[in-house]
Structure formats: C-alpha cells, structure tokens
Amino acid sequence: MRRIRILGHRLRSLFFRSRREDELAREIDLHVNQLVKELMADGMREAEARTEARRQFGPAEVMKEECRDMRRVGLWDDLFRDIRFALRMFRKSPGFTLAAVITLALGIGANTAIFQLFDAVRLRTLPVPRPEELVMIRINGEGRMGNFRGRNSAVTNAIWEEFQRRQRSFAGVIAFGDTLLNLAPSGELRNVEGLWVSGSFFSVLGVRPQLGRLISTGDDHPGCGWPGVVISHAFWQREFGSDPNVLSRTLPIDGQSVPILGVTQPEFFGVELGRRFDVAMPICSAPSADLKNRMHFFLNLMARLKPEVPQRVARAELLTLSRGVFEATVPPYSPRDQARFTQLQFDLADGAAGQAGFRDGSEPLTFVLGMVSFVLLLACANLASMMLARATAREHEFAVRASLGASRWRIVRQVLVENLLLAFAGASAGAAAAPAVAGMLMRMLSTSREKYFLPLEFDMRLLAYTFFLGATATLLFGLAPSLRAGRMATRGASASREKFIFRRALLVVQVALCMVLLTAALLFSRSFHNLLSTELGFQPSGVLVVNTFFDSRHYAPESRLPAIEELHRRLSAIPGASLVARGYVIPISGSSWDRGARANLADQPRATNLTSVSDDYFRVMNTPLLTGRTFNSGDRPNTTPVAIVNQAFAKRFFDGKNPVGKMFWLDSVDEKDPPLQIVGLVANAKYDSIAEEFGPIAYFAASQERTPRLTVRYLIRSTASPDSLINPVKQVIAGFDPRLHIRFVVLQTQIEESVSGRRVLAALTSAFGLLGAMIALTGVFGVTAYIVARRYREFGVRLALGATSSGIVRLVLSELATVLLAGVLLGGTFALAAGRIASTLLYGVQPHDAPTFLLVIALLGVGGFTAGLIPALRASRVPPVEALRVE
Amino acid sequence: MPKPSDLLQGTLDLLILKTIARQPLHGWGIAKRIQVLSGDVLAVGQGSLYPALHRLEQQGWISAEWKDSDLGRSAKFYVLTREGRKQLDRELQSWHRLSSAMQLLIENA
C-alpha cells in the first residue's frame, strides 16, 4: 500500500512537475511573508524585514533544489533535459549528426541483417508446439543403393511402413519427401515445391489448418489415388490470392483435377530449413511403382518423443528395432550387398529445427557474421575519434557548465545521453532496413531452380539483439569521449599538451580492421573470379538445354528411340541452332550418376561418374576428342556396347595409358552384363561442381540404350544467344507433340548459379570491404585534420623558425605513416588468422596470398596518404603570424 | 546570532512527526511549534524544513492537503499517515534507547 502511494507521489511529481513546483513556491512564499510580518510587528521597516526574513529562511533556490532531490525526480528531470539539450546540439550540427547516424545505421543494420539470417538458420526451432520433443531418424552405415529422389532420400516406402508398424518408443512418427510438382497440363513445366507426407504428418507435428482440414491418417492408405492435397498459406496467397473459396477449387496434378482439402496455418513452412512447401500430398498418391520399389529412396523420417521417454532410451530402442526393419525390407541386391543392407542401424538426431540440410552449407554465414561485426567495430572506432574531437571542440562549453555548478558526473552523463541518442537513432534506422537486406540476400542465394526460403520475422529477440548492438556501440564509441568531457570540465579549459596517443590508437584499430575486411573482400572476389574462369573442360556459353519429359503412357519402350531421334532432327533444323546433341546427365546440374567400375574382373571396383550422350555431344560442348572416335550411327542396341572415357578415367583405371580398344566392367546387380569397349578418349570435364578436381567420367552411347529413358535432354549450341532459341523450340515441340512437358535451362546461367553462394559471399565481403575502407579513410582524414588543427601554433612556430612547407608535410605524413604501419601489422596478423579460418571457402587462392596482401597494403597506403595529404598541406600553409596570434 | 544546532536528519524527522502527531499543521506552524516548544533552543534553519517535509511525504509517512489557514491564506497542511504513526513509534523507541544509553554513558563516564 505504502509502495503504491510512494509510486503515486513519484508519478505525480514527474507528470505534474509544474504544479508541484508552484505549490512549493507558494509554501515558501507564505513562510517568508509570515516571517516578514513577524519582523515588522517587532518594529522593522518592510525592506529591512524582507532582507532579514530571507536571511533567516536561508537560500530558497537551494531549498527548492533539495526538495526536488527529495522527490527523486531529479534523475528523470535531468534525463529529459539532457535529451532536449542533445537534440538541440544535433540540430546545430546536422552534418555531423547525419554522418554519425548513417555510420551507425550501416554498421548496426548490416549486423542485424546477417544476424537475422544466422538466427533463422542456426538458432530457430520449427514453428510447432513443443519442438524440443522432435527428433530426426537417421540411418548409420552404408549399403543403400538405388534411386535417390530429392533432398530427403533416406528411406524407401517399405522401410517407412515397417518402421511405423514396429516402433513403440515414440508418441508419433512421420515420413516426408520433397518433389518438384508440375502444375502445367502440358508444355513448359510449372514447378512448385511438392511435399509427400504421411497421414500422421500434420497431427504429430501439431500443425493447425487455416482453412478446411489437413491430411490425416484416414487419407493415407495404399491405393488411395488422389484423395486431395493441402496447400501452404504462402501458396494460397500467391496462387489463389487468398481466395476464401479455395476449398472448392482443384489443382491439375498428374492429369487429374485434385481437390484442395485445406490450407495450413501461416507460420508453418514445412520441416525443411531453407525451403517452403507449396503443396502437401499423401504418400499413397505417389506412383505405385515408386512405392513398391525397394530401391526407390525418397522419404525422410522424424518422430516425436514421448515426454516420459528420454532420448537415450529411445535411441537404444531404435537400435534393437533396426535389424528387423532392414531384414524385412531388403532390396533385390546381390547377396553381398543385401548382407550390408541388413547391417544398417537407425539413430536419432535433434529435430527441433527440422531437417536442416541448409544448415550444413551455412559455415560461410558464421564467417560473415564475424566480418560484419568488424564493420561495426570499425564504425565505432571511427565514431569514437569523431566524438573525441567534438568533445575537445566543446571544451569551453563544458568548462562553463562546470563553473556554474555542474558536477563531473553530470557532464559525463550529458555526453553519454547524446551518444545514446545517436546509437538509438542509428540502431532504429539499421533495424528498419535489416529485414529488407536479409530478404535481398536470400533472393541472391536463390536460383531460377532452387528457391530458398527462410522465415525471416523481425521479432523481440531480434529487437533485443539490435538494442544490444546499440548499447555496445555506445559504450565503445561514447564512453571515452564522455569521460574526457568530464575530465576537461573539472580540469577547466586547459591548453595542456595532448599526446594524441589515444586518437592514434583508435586510428590504428581502424586501419587494422579495414585491412582485415579488404583482405577478405579481395580473397573472396578472387575465389569467385577463379571459379568462373576455371577450365571446365567444356564451353557452356551459347548452349541451351531443353529438358523433355516423354510420358510412358504415350510412348511404349520400342517407339521411344525413333520419337527421340525424330525430335532431334526437327530441333536441328531450327535456324540459329548450329548443332544439337543429347545428354542424360548435364554437367553441374545437381544430378549425377555413378557406379563402381573395374578394368579387370579381379580388381576391386572404384567409382566413376557416368552419363549417356549422343553422337555430337562432344562437338556441342567443345570437349576435344583426343584419340579414337566419337559415337556414330553404327552404335545400336544390338552392337557391342561402347564407351568413351576421359583422361581422369584412363588415369584411374589404365595408369594413364591409351585406353582405346580396352574393356571395362560396371558394377551391377546382374554380374553377367557384358563389358564395355572403349572407343574414344576425351579431355577432362567437370561433372558435379566447378570447384571439384577433374574426376573419371565414362560416356555411354545414347543410341545403344535398349529402353530409352523418358527424360531426354537436348543440348543446342546457338549461333546467337541461347534465349533466342526458346520460342522456336517451343513451336517445334508444339508441332511434334503438344502433350510433351519441357523445361529450358541456359547452361551458362546454370553454371553461374551453381556458385551463387560464393557470389553472395564475394558480394558481401566486397561491400564490407568498401564500407570499411570508406570509414577508415574518413577516419584517417578526420584524425589527421584534428591533430593538425590542434598543432596549428606549433606548425606556425616551426615555419617561423625556418621549416619549409615540404618539411611540414613530411612531418605530418611520417607521423601518419607510423600509424598506418602499425595498423597494417596488426591488421595483417588478424587477416592471416581470418584467412586460415576461411581457407575452405577459398578457391584457387591461398589464405596468405602475397599479391593480395601487397595489394591491400598498397591500397591502404595510397588511400591513407591521400586522405592525410589535405590536412598536411593545410599544416604547411599556416601563416606564422596568424598561428602565433591564435592563443 | 548563535548558529542553530546541527540537527541530525533523523532527529528533525522525529521532531516533525511528533509535532504533527497531535494535529495537522502547515510548514510555518511546524517551524514555530518546534521553536516554541524547545524554548528557542532548536531554532530550525527554517528553510531546511521543507526538504525534510518533502522527504517524509515521499516516504509515505505524512500526507498533505491545501486548506484555509489561520494565516489568512490557504496553506499546505501536513498530517500523519498510518504508516507515519508506526514510523513515529519506531523512531521514538530508538530515540529512547539512544538517549538512555547516552544518559548512562554520561553519568558513568
């Protein structure tokens, strides 16, 4: 009760301050008047009585101030006054204020944006109830072979069903798989992110519908066909404009109109970090051949722990479960491989954040978070020296305030409040810009094929982080100037000799940080450039890839090859298409195909990459044939199986000798498959990624395939830009078979997009480097100009005593050189350490690359001296007489 | 004029609380009463009364209200709260303890 009354008093004191002041004044007035009356009654004259009354009462203003102190509103009062004063100071120097706020906004905004990504990738849990109960089911051991579809290709449908039936340890288990779902009835593909889900998926996760209902266990039974799909909130907004009647609409999938059962709650994006599903479909709707195929791996498993069963116990139970599940689901492998398969074991991993494949590629983000914190540090060091200079310029003001009774602490507080306000403004601007920056970075990472998504919400934790940054920044850049202001105030406006040591130390820090940032920028830019200019072994520019998808319902196995070759002929006839070839696996496309191979049946098999291509493939790709021949029309399904290999293949399997005419065997289920005869040797080419070493590749003749594949990729070398071929190709295909699904890929774009992560890294570090250089160079300019201004008189005296102008310039610059040198030494050490951490992210350049370091040093030297030259020249032109008159 | 005795802050609080315990008084009245009752020995440095009043009000031990006064104008009258009465008891007790201890010390010294 008493506390409430006290609080009430304080609040009244705070908000009705003027009334309280009034009352106090009236009270004192009454008292003094009463004294006067008494004194006059004793016979004093009025004027005399007044003087005496005031004397007896004591200094009224001091009493009032004491009363204010008693009311304990002084602190708040002062704070409001400090803020008003600070705002007035800012209005007086808008340029300075703007510069400071922009510097801070850039530093804090960049940090918040990167942290937002980092937070989303590393720290967040799935937006479902009790995410800490979720676990990923992993499989330890090797022995799975077959088709692996999508990013979640851990288990087959058989393993999932067996696992679900046998497990007892969990409150619920779910299976899911990703697929690109085509929503176009014919023609060019319109892909959306499809998600296969078990019937238990939504209920075990605890996802609620926004509209309609979600897929349940009742929907997911063998032979269910297409009972319906559930769409994501984002897809509902994007594709249906948030139509409230969406439940009466359908989606064209697989030649059918599939009903939409419901829409998920807005925050649910799926269980895969970095991705967002569009359409969820029950697993039973997948092609029945895939569901029955025990070599078709396309699902991933998750489970929710029972609250009372600890993870350790669940893991032990999983281990005992493994043998039975894998024995019951063994694929039709060779006996040796089947034995390996049954040795597989289930294991648990933390699943609160969902399936986090995206996280594995996120080490660069940690590095970038480090770099961006350097930018903020640099900005703070810069601001600190700006603030110090400002404090010195306000020396007079502080001294006056001190002599009027302001305590040292009072002045320190005033300056701290100014700095806090600056930090607050900077942090607000930075926080406002951060989500846009983070979103832009995500778009830069996404490619035409791979759309990444992260739930980037600006919430309390991010706000807290921003404020933490702002407060830290204030301490870093604001404390020293504030203390200095306080010191100056108590010592009085002294003309004492400054040593400038602290300022120079700040400059050394700025140069060092700038050096680290610039080195990182150059190393990553060079890595990216190296990647793009790497010898690929083929020439991607000018090549358009046309993916075509033949439907088995329309093309029986024996009619496929003629159809494929007929389309091939028609595409070749397009004006502007200089050459057309077919290839099954397109290099650096994300797909791959590999097998064990051996040159002698007695050898241990070793892995080689595979693809199947048509006659002109090597000419379209400009991969030189070294010896032997390419494929020709004589290579048919009934002739000897032939292959062309690359140099790395010859090296691995034939000790680098000419392999033409030799035989090799591929690992297969059927050991009786005939060997392949090598008819040609081609130059090395990249297969999976630009950054890889050249590996062995064996090329088969597409014309020899007994049952040609349904997915056929035509590569067209264009005489003009590849894009100009897209419309003519569409027309040709419309004339050939309008039901055919197609997808276009510009090979050069695909290859550039394969390194989009590196591009973002290079762009980010370059931006940081540029920002860092700008800040550091203004720092060099500012500090040199400040020192010159403070030593105005000294230079005047020197000149008067016969120093030459160039001597003065040399003096200023040599002092600057010491600072730059110290900065470069310190920065070089940091940069070497940072480079070592980042060495795995570099390509074709060493972290201690001497030319890079020399270039950075040269840049810093030239930039630093240029920035220092203007103040140095001013120092050399000080008119001696005027300089002496200054003080 | 002799310097007014330096009153310990706590003592001034005690005096004020005790003074208004009997009846509500305004600042002038409190000052006068202390002066009269102490036989002008404790001539409170009159202005210093007000910070003390503010402090006590802030502590919630006294409350104030503007009323017509004997001075011909309305004045701010201070009155003891329930908390203030308890505080007065506490302060009186500790004062008695202190003074009897002092008494003992001085007599036996």
Interface residues (C-beta under 8 A of the other chain):
Chain A: R2 R3 R5 I6 H9 R10 E23 L24 R26 E27 I28 L30 H31 Q34 L35 Q56 F57 G58 P59 A60 V62 M63 E66 C67 D69 M70 R71 R72
Chain B: H26 G27 W28 A31 G45 Q46 G47 S48 Y50 P51 H54 R55 E57 Q58 Q59 G60 W66 L71 R73 A75 K76 T81 E83
